[in-house]
Amino acid sequence: MSEALVDERTDAWQQHFDWPAWLQRWDAQQTGYLPDREQRFQAMLDVLAVLLPETFVALDLACGAGAISQRHSALPTSALCRC
């Protein structure tokens, strides 16, 4: 299968998929299992704020739904999150 065909199919599929809504549903479902989930995310981000310089690049290796990247991207810093 050609790379152009794969890109075309991927683009068409992504246009019809509501990623933010999917992540919101995933977060709600996971919170049922881990009620303190948000505090765990915040603890991770707090550690980054202490250990790393104000400007850095975080690389999301696509090993999950993107919950940490979404929260990292919402931080009021000059740090970048690349997915």
N, C-alpha and C positions, 0 to 999 in steps of 0.2 A: 504494500500500500504506500502510495507516495506521501511525502511529508506535507505537501500542500493539501491533499485530501484529508489527512488527519487533522491539520489545523482548521480546515473548513468545518469539519464535523464537530470538533471541540468547540469552536466559536458558536456554532448553531446551538449546541447543547447548553452552553453556559448562558446564552441569551434567555433561555427558557427556565433557568433554575435560579431561584431566589436564595442566594447564599446567606445573606444576613438573617432571613427568616429561618433557614435551616439551622444556623448556629444558635439562634435564640431558642429554638425548640430543643436542641442538644443540651444547651446550658440548663434549661429548665428541668430536663430529664435527669441530668447528672446531679443537680442540686438535691434531688430527692434521695440520692444515695450518699452524697457528701454535703450535709447542710452547711458546713463551714468552708465550702469550696472557694468562695470569693475571698475569704480571709487568707487562704493558702496562696491564691494568685497574688494578692497584695503583698504578702510576705516575700514572695519571689521577687517582685518588682522593687520592693524596699531594699532588698539585698543588692540588686543591681545598682540602685541609686547610690548606695554607700560605697560599693567596690569599684565601680567603673566611672570614667570621666563623664562629664555632662554630654559630650558629643561622642557617640559610638554607633556602630551599625550592628544590629541584631539580625541574625539570619535564621529564618524559619525553614526548617528542613522538611516541612510538609509531613510530619509524623502524627498528625491529629487533625482535629476540626478547625484549628486556628484560634482557639479560645485565648491562649496566651498572647499571640500576636495582636489580636484585636485589642486586648487590654493595654498592651505595650504601646500600640499606635495612638491610643487615646491620652497618653501621658503628655503633660505640658513641658516637654524637654526638646532639645534639639537632636536627640537620638533618633536614628532611622531604623525602621523594621522592614526588612526585605523578605518577601515571600516567594 
